[in-house]
Structure formats: C-alpha cells, structure tokens
C-alpha cells in the first residue's frame, strides 16, 4: 500500500478586506480523510473580524503571529460567552459545536493555524463551518414566515435582522466600533502559551520539545487532542521516534525550514523531503519520523489524536537500544560485542535532540 505523505501548503478559501481563510482539502491530501484529521489557517488583518460560527470538528488553534487577538466563545451547554486574549504562542482548544468569533484588535496581522480531528465531520478530512450571520448565515436562510414567528417580528423587522449583515465569513470593522474586552481570568483558564511553558526536553544550543496534555492544561481534554512543539536550532536534529499507540500525528511547520524523513511499512522510507514554513504533513500511526533543521532553524507544532501521547525514541539515552541485553543486540544487528558496546556508548552520550555536526 503506497501512501502519499508529500507536505502541502494551504489553499485560499476566502480572501477579503478583513483577512482570509485557507485550508488543506482532502482532495489535495488524501491522508487527511483516511485518518480523519484536518487543518486550516486564519489570517485577520487589523480590525479583521471572523463572524460567529460553529464547526463539525474539534480542533486546536495555535497563534503563529500577533499580540492583540481576541476570541469570543460559547462552549456547548455553558449558557455564557467567554472573551479571551490571544498572542503569539498561545494554544486555544475549540470543542466541536462551540460557537466562536475571532477579532484582531492589534496593528499587525493575526495568524492562527487550526489542527484537529474530523471523525464526526460532514466531509472527512475537512472542517465545515456554519455561520450564524452574514450573507451565508443561518439566520437569514430560513423562510421569512418561520423567522417572523420564531422571533415575534414583523416583516420589516425580520428583513433588518437577516439582511443587515452582508459580509461573508470575515469582515473589517470600523476603528470606532466597540468590541468586548478580554476576560483575563478566563484567559488564564482556557488559553495556554506553549512558547512560555517549561519544555519536557531541552538541550542548550540544540533544541527543545514541549508536550501539552490535559495534565498541564485540563481544557485541552475537551477536544481529545494533545499538542507537541519541537524547536530546533540550525542544523540540529530530532531523532527518529514513533507513537506506541495507534494515533495520527498532524505536523505544521510554523517557522524556518529543514528536512523530514519518515519510515513506514516494511522498512520503506515513505518520505524524504525538504519542508518550509506553511507546510502540513500527516504521519500515519506507528510510522517513524525524524526532523533536521536547515540553516535558519525550524519550529513545528503538531497534534496527536490522543490525550495520552507516548513516543518511543530510536536514538539517545532514552531509546530502546539501551534496554536490550547486549547478547540480544548483537544477534539482532549481527555485530560483534565490541561494536555493540560502541553503539550503546554512542547512544548514552546524547538525548533525542542531536546537535549539528561539528565543523571540520
């Protein structure tokens, strides 16, 4: 079975004065539908406003750029609106069915990447959005007769209710238009800045790995996902590893560039390619992934479709090689004891974050 793991960039779905939304479609990346994961990218220019909507998928938003983002959200069965502040490095879970709106209150662009699972989606591998207002809004799509009865309004009132907002998806607000202010107490509970978090693994001048689960951020449990951040310095490497449970990993290259190699079924190299900021990759369950940063370093974020991610390293002092008995290792590799000892000693010298080669 041949799988196309080629990384792809997003395709524009909507562009306007307030910003735009881009997506990766299942027709563009068949593995999205096969493994029920999806991704999108929201760009809001200053004063850009994404109209209130809900979606058919649970997802996690990662703020790539911006310091004055605002999101309003009504969580399912909560009966209240929370208004949260967003800045670069923030992780914001968006549970399936939650109503949300997004606003850029800053002077520079706000960019958010969304990664999620689509097992309950209308179209596998894609997020479908249902807007409450606007030219494609639900409120204007029912018959005038029904809307009149539901809201106890006459025909003129119904027309004003349903036709006043002519924007589509994303609009730009006047600078004098007041908007709700973020609730900082709620922001602390429902938003997590992964850039400021203490890494689970860090090697100075090499890189770091930060894994975000419901242990450190309970709200993320509502979307059933975990987030992993990997940051590599120029030419550093994240050693090969694989998940120990049947989970899918969806990787977004946020900054920099480098190389990704993936090995899958029958020991075949399924991918060996250069990647850059904006690329998305899907990693099937149990496949082994390694990343090497280019000259500017590389920063990537991924979701794993489980709340309890466990990965096994294939290099470094925490790898499987040091657990095997020496005799077993010699037989499995068909090497003598001296080479077996050398191999183990080399693994003991490093972690799964490997520094760049020394200059000659």
Buried (B, 14 or more C-beta within 10 A) or exposed (E): EEBEBEBBBBEEBBEBEBBBBBBBBBEBBBBBBBBBBBBBBBBBBBBBBBBBBBBBBBBBBBBBBBBBBBBBBBBEEEEEBBBBBBBBBBBBBBBBBBBBBBBBBBEEBBBBBBBBBBBEBEBBBBBEBBBBBBEBBBBBEEEEEEBBEEEEBEEEEBBEBBEEBEBBBBBBBEEEEEBEEBBEEBBEEBBBEBBEBEBEBBBEEBBBBBBBBBEBBEBBBBBBBBBBBBBBBBBBBBBBBBBEEEBBBBBBBBBBBBBBBBBBEEEEEBBEEEBBBBBBBBBBBBBBBBBBBBEBBBBBBBBBBBBEBEBBBBBBBBBEBBEBEEEEBBEEEEBEEEEBBEBBEEBEEBBBBBBBEEEE
